[in-house]
């Protein structure tokens, strides 16, 4: 009887722990303000996913007005706000972050950071070019060292001093200054 009791206790503890672990993983999978932007996505949403796959991965509905062309944006319904996903060819091609100082990159860069902070955070990987529309502003473009990510970029837009928005994704879409326009 004692060994049956121990076995039952072990099984109960295993099931309880598994449920807790699965719940934690599911909670982390939902797109939130703590989700991190990477070269190829944000949180569990990846460049290359269909909108349906990205919705499932985000754990929240992605909504938007789909124009009659091959490029449009969707965004999470509710939180996090000020995140947009560019869709081209029916697949996510880039992530745009604007006016949301809580979302950061995997390395910790965020809106409001100085140009010097970005250059320091990504030392030797940043190319600076003039902003097309903001007088004195810049594009700080991260080109990854890892060849596996050679077709991806992380671009920070600045007012000449601080990051005002940023985006990540695949070439050439991530370099489209005017989004789908």
C-alpha positions, 0 to 999 in steps of 0.5 A: 500500500505504501508504494501505491500511495507513493506512486499516486503522489508522484503521478499527482505531482507530475500532472500538477507540475505539467499543467503549471508548465503548460499554462506558463508556456501558453501564457508566454506564447500570447503576444504582449508588451513584454514580447521581444522583437527579433530580426524575424518577428516578435514573440512567437510570430515569425516572418513567413507565417500566414495571417492565420498562423500568426493569429494562432501564434500571437494568441490574439486576433490580428485585424486590418483592412485588406485592400485589393493589393498584395501589401497590407497591414494587420495588427493585434486586436487589443494589446499590444497596441502600436504594433503592425504586421506587414503582409505581402504575398499572403505572409507576414514580411515585417513587424513595425513598432511605433509609439510603444516604449514598452516593446523592446528588441531581444537585446533591449533596444526600444523607442526613446533610446538614443542613437548612441545607445543603439550603436553601442548595443549593436556595435559594428553592425549599424549603418547610419543613413539620412532619414527620407522625411525627418530633417536631421533624422536617421535610419540606423540599420542593423545588418546581422553577422549571422549568415542565416539571417542575411536576408533580414534587417532591424531598422531604427528610425530617429529624429537625429537623437532618439529612436521614434519607431523601429521595424524588423523583417525580411528584405526588401520589405523591411526597407520600404520607407513608406510601408505599403504605400 
